[in-house]
Amino acid sequence: MKTPLEDVVQPDMVVGGYRVDKRLGAGGFGKVYLAWRDGGPCALKFIHLESVGEWGWRELFIMLRHEFPNVVKLLSHFKWPEEKPEYLVLVMEYVPGVTLYQWARDNNPCARELVEKLLPLARAFKAIHAEEVLHRDLKGDNVLVRETDGEPVLVDFGAGTMPGAPRVTGALAPANLHYRSPESVAFFLRQERKQGERYEYALTDELYALGVILYVLITDVYPFDGPDDELLGEILEGGPKPPHVRNSRVPRALSDLCLHLLAREPHARVPNAESLCEALEKLREEAKTDPRWDMTLCYGWTVDGRTTEDAPELMGDDPQAWLRRWIRQKPKRGEPPAPPVVVLDPSEPPATKTLPTLRTRVRRAVPVLLVAVVGLAGVGLGLGHVLGQLQPPPSTPIPGQPSLTPTQPEGFSLTGSMPWVTRVHEIAPPWKPPEADAGAAPSKADTSAPVTTMTLSSGTTRMKKKAPGSQAEREKKGNGSTGANVLLAAAAAANMACAGAQVRKEPAPQACPAGAVETMTGQLGIPVGDLSHPLILAGEQGSGV
């Protein structure tokens, strides 16, 4: 069993003359690290020779023979470690930036910007395909947007192929299922496939994958999605929902181009990358005169981008289903709004850093209290003594700031045996009878925790049974809320830590049942009032039963 690369390659270690900085990512055939040499950055791709070495040699074969525009460049290569090599290391150009999908999520581009971003990528494929090179693992995560100039850069030729490249066993190229063409899925599902038969990945497969990327960029969803078994059938059937129907902000011409790339039959697709470049250039000219191309493709986080679907009260009975539907239909892109800035009144004195409130300190101490309960019980200490130490020292309130100190009756102290401090779940104070009034209203919790309520009916102590499947039933099956666990722990500690002996109250005298005297004197022969009889327990005093 091989040692994980993360345990072998550590930051600041030198590998082949390159000082490793940090891990950048991982693919199907290798892991990539940022490294430095002579003051410049580079990317080291480690490919395990024993398990996937044949794929590494194929990538090296392709990259050594070609240098394409908008494609990551190969700088060097070596085997490592030198004594007993286990990895093929490809030294690649370092491309600072994010993936194409992440760029779309961060910037929420309009249709015109998207066409301008895809045009250099289409030109790169025109050059790649002219040399009979196929990428075969085309997806949004294998295209980086360089932060220095915004240019798209194609990376990871680990699954690539070209005439003369070493052959690798396998029926299909190792690509993501969402990007597979209908004809490749049909080959995979064909039952009469011969042993060792391979699918011949073609140019039309690559153009189909480009269509999937375009569909995701303009709609934020895959053309077909779902579990793998259903996904295979959807791809094989073809006919995705048109992008302009799924997203009304997509121009019709761009939607038609996307559907042209995703045609079910290979001969009905865009024939090659050169034709794709011509179509994109035509759309770019159309965008210059049509203002609809400058509208962002997805809703933003701005006020004018809000819709009535943002209102939680419109979610209905199934929030999860609503969220899934909302993500598919109304995706949001761009930078979320920053939290509101609180502007203080300049007439008020600046707030000084004070100690945390009692509620915050108790909540932070919950894990410590739960562990300390057993130890406190063993030495007879009350939990109230410990909680009493958490009381913050008195401080001068800041003018204009609300006071969080709970109202307490005169003479009540937090250092008693049961300190009824205010927690996430507010409880009734101890100076009132247990059923003096209605339960205290729950205070606002800082974290989302389930709240369990028990309702007592009039004249009885029996709890009302919740309906099956209700929130109360689910909490009963689970671990319960944090506040409930704390209260149970506090009660258990108080009972376990009681140091004094518990004395049972003497019951009130009761009249003897009818016939008891006759039974004792006549049948059992026990003289009433005779304290010397052996059946009378030693130390017991008083008259008979």
Helices and strands as residue ranges (DSSP letters): H 5-8, E 14-15, E 18-26, E 31-37, E 40-48, H 49-65, E 74-80, E 87-92, E 97-99, H 100-107, H 111-130, G 140-142, E 143-146, E 152-154, G 177-179, H 182-189, H 203-219, H 228-237, H 243-246, H 252-261, G 266-268, H 273-287, G 291-294, G 303-305, G 308-310, G 312-314, H 319-329, H 358-364, H 366-379, H 383-388, H 471-477, H 482-496, H 516-518, I 519-523
